[in-house]
């Protein structure tokens, strides 16, 4: 447990990318968001926890890479010379043709091992790409994260199992939250409501909602054509008082990057292959900017907490002074009563 806490004490923000159903582009959102943050100067890690369908190695263009074992733990697969973007996935440990046929307990062990044994070093953001739905992986993940990032008021309710963090007073150095990805269709929105309910039950903060595949970006211009229904994500976010981060249209160029070269080419902004168009870039910059604001809220909260602590200390001091005064008054009265009794007992 101590090793787990030490790992996460070096990570400033942990962001889970969730979806109510498969096929909404959750992995591609995770990948492009990570490169956007790296291009903004942050150190980022991507942890692929889709055990049965690990797509991050393929999407990032790092299929042939391998995880290295060192004295400090597993070393992530880095995609740049400065080691600002690292990846961990079970896809690096198994053959392309192998199917992962595991029961829940074995998945739990693998998830805990990924969280505990990977030597990320210092990170600004750890983006965790999760499988769709609310399965064993999600329960195991949230359970371990609540143990790794303890606070004095943290509680979670997981399938009738109540998890309460250690009662010791600890400063919350790591922020934990979730971005939920959906598509505009009604079926997807129904499943998203279940995902939102899951986050509330396990005490997982929802950073915001992203509506992916929201229209089609014309290959010849930057006009967006609505091929599915649109606006369902933003309406759902408003009705549930959740932040709506952005709409991301379907872009043929982004599909080609994910399938051919890998999203790693987006790290090099001068590369000819980095040809994302403005609507896509603006969408992901919107998410990245919101994450920065969400991360900076920590400082404001800490300042508020310090002010509250000072107020509490002042109140406690006043209470102690009043108590001491009362004790002093009582003791003086007792002395007077004792003296009177003594005087009454004397013979003159």
N, C-alpha and C positions, 0 to 999 in steps of 0.2 A: 504493500500500500504506500509506503514511504517513497519508493522508487517511482510509482505512478504520479504522486503529487509533485515530485521533483521535476519530472518531465514537463508537466503542464504549468509549473511555475515559470517556465521560460517562454510560454506561449501567451500572447496578449489577448487574442480573440479566437474562439472556436465557433465556426459557423456550420451548422448542419443544413444540407440541401435536401429537402423532403418533397415527396409527391404522393398524391393519393392513389395514383394508378401509373402503370408503365407506359412508355412511349410518349412522354410529354417533353422530352429533351432535357431531362434533369442533368445528365452527365455532361452534355455539351454546354449547358449554362454554367456548371461548376468549372469546366475547363477554361472557357473564355473569360469568365469572371476572374479566375486566378491570374491569367496573363495580363488582364487589365490592371489588377492590383500591382503586379510585378513592374509593369511599365510606369506605375506611379511611384516606384521607389521602395515598395514593401517586400519583405521576405515572406514567402507563401509556401505552404505545403498542401498537397491534395492527398487525402486518405480515401481510397476506394473501398468501401465496405459492402459493395454489392457482391457477396461471396459467390453466388451462382451465376452471375452475369457481369463479370468485371470488364467494363468497357473503356475505362480511363486510359490504359496503356495504348489501346488502338486509337482513340480519339486524339491523344497527345502526340502520337507518332513515335512511340517508344516501346514497341512490341518486343524487340529483340534485347532489351536491356534486362539486367539482373540485379536483384537486391544483394548487397554485400553484408557479410557478418563481421563486425568489429568488436573490440573489447568493450566499447561503450554501448553496443547493441546493433540492431539492424541500421544500416545506412541507406537513406532514401535514394532513389534514382534521380539525379539532378539533370536538368535540361539546359543549363547554362553554365558558363565558366565561373561566374561569381556565386553560384549555388544559391540563387534567390528563389528558385522554383524547384521543389522536390516532390516526388511521387512515391506512394506506397500502394500496392495492390496485390491481391492474391494472384492476379494474372501474371505477375513476374515470377511466381513460384511454381506454376503448373504448366503443363503442355497446352498448346492451343486446342488440341482435340479432346483433352480430358474434361469430363463433366464432374462438377463438384456435387456429390450426392451425400450431404451431411444432415444429421439431425440437429435439433436445437442446441444441446449441450456442447457439441463440438464447435458449432458456430460461435457460441459464447466464449469458449477458450481462445479461438482464433482472434476474435475481436479484442479481447482483453490483452492478448499478446501484441497485437498491432499497436494498441494504445500505450502499453507499458514498455515494450522493448525497442521501439523505433527511436533512434537518436536524432530528433529533429534539430536540436540546438535551440537557438532563439528564433522565434517566428512572430511576425506581426499578425498573420492570419493562418489558421488551419481550417481548410475547407473539407468537410467530410461528405462525400457523395454516398448516399444511402440507397438501398433497394426501395422499390415502390411499396406503398401500403404501410401497415403497422404490424410487422411480424416479429419473430424472435430477435432478429438482428437489432431492431429499434429498441426493444426493451432492454437487451443486454447493453447496447451502446449508452443509453441514457443512464442506466444504473451505474456503469463504470465511470461515466463522466461526472455524475453527482458525487462519486467518491473521490475523484481526482481533483474536483474544483469545489471544495467545501466552503460553506459560509455558515454563519451562526444562525441563520433563519431558513436554511434550505430544507425543504421537504418535498417528497414526491410520493405518489401513490401508483404503484405498478402492479396491476393484476392482483389486488388485495394484499400486496406486499408493500408495507410502508417503510420507506427508506428515509432516515433522518441523519443528517450529517453530524460529525463529531461536535461535541458541545464546546470545544475549545474556541476561543475568540481568534479568528483569522481574517486578515485583510484579503478581500477578493481581488486578486491580481489578474485573473482571467475572466473575460466575459464570455458567456455561453448563450447562443441564440440560434434560431432556425429561419431559413428562407424557404418558402413553399412555392413550388413551381406548378402551374396548371396550364391547361389550354382552354379556349373559350367555350368548348362544347358543354352542354348541360350535364352530360354523364361525368365528365371530368370534375365539374364543380361539385357534384354530389359527393364524390369521393374525397374532394378537398375538405369538405365540411367534417368528414370523419378524421382527417389528418389534423385539422385544427383542434378538434375535440381531444385527440390524443395528446397534443402539445399541452393543453390545459391540464389534463389529468396528471401528466408527469412533470408539471411545473417547468416547462421549457418555453422560454420567451420567444415569441414570434416577431422576428425583425420586420418582415413584410412579405407581400405576395407578388409574384412575377407571372404575367400572362404571356406564355411562350406560344409561338406559331400563330400570332395574332395578325393575320393578313399575310399576303404574299408580296415580296419586294420585287418589282418588275426588273428583269435582267437588263433592260435597255434604258431604264431611267430609275428615279428614286420614288416613283409613285407606288403606294401600297394598295393592293386590291384585296378586298375582303372575300375570302373563299370559304371561310367558316363563319359562324356567328361571332360577333365581337362585343367587347364590353362586359362580358360576364364576370371576368376577374375583378375589375374595378368596382362593379356593383356589389359583388360579394364582399370585397374588402370594406366598402362603406357600411354595409349592413352589419358587419361584425366588428367594426371599429378597428380594422387592421390597416397598417400602412400599405399602400399600393406603390410598388417600386417602379414598374415600367411595363410597357408592351414590347415584345420582341417579335418582329415579323420573320417569316421564312425567307431565307436568302440562299440562293443557289450557290453563291461563292462560299458561304460558311459550310454548307454541306460538302462541297468539294474539298475544302481544307480539312475537315474532320475525316473524310474518307481517304484522301491521297497523302498529303504532306503531314498532317497532324497539326493540332492547334499550337504546338511549340513554335511554329514559324511566326506567330503573332508577337513573340517576345522581342524579335528584331524588327523595330518599326521602320528600318530602312530597307528591309527585304522586299523584293518584287512580289514574293508570294503572300506578303501581308497586305492583301487587297480588300479587306473588309470595307464596306461602304458606310457612309456617314450615319444612316438610321440605325445600323447595328452597333456601330461604335458608340453612338450617343446613348443607346439603351443600356449598354454595359457600364458606361461611365456613370450613368444615373444610379445604378446599383452600387458601384464602387464608392461614389460620393456619399450615398446614404449610409454605407457601412462605416465610412470614416466618421460621420456625425454620430452614429450609434456608438462607436468605440470611444469617442471623445466625451460622451455622456458620463463615462466612468469618473472623470476628473471632477465634473460638477457634483456628482453624487457623493464623492469622497469629501469634497469641500463642505457640502451640506451636512454630512455625517459628523465632520469635525466640529461644525458649529453646534450641532445637536449635542455632541459630547461635552462641549464647553458649557452649554446651558444646563445639562444634566449635572455636571460637576458643581456648578454654581448653586443649583437647587439643593444638591446633597450637602454642600457646605452650610447653607442656610438652615437646613433641617438639623444637621449635627449641632450647629450653634444653639438653635432653639432647644434641642434636647439637653444639651449641656447646661443651659441656663435653667431649664426646668429641674434638672437633677440638682443644680446648685441651690435653687429655692427650696426644694424638698429637704435637702440635707440641713439647711439652716433651720427650717421649721422643726425637724426632728431634734436638733440640738436644743432648741428652746424648750420643747416638751420634756426632754430628758432632764434639763436643768431644773424645770419646775418640779418634776417628780423628786429630784434629789432634795430640793429646798423643802418640800412637804415632808419628807422622811426625816429631816434633821430636828432635834430637840433643842430649843433655845432656853 
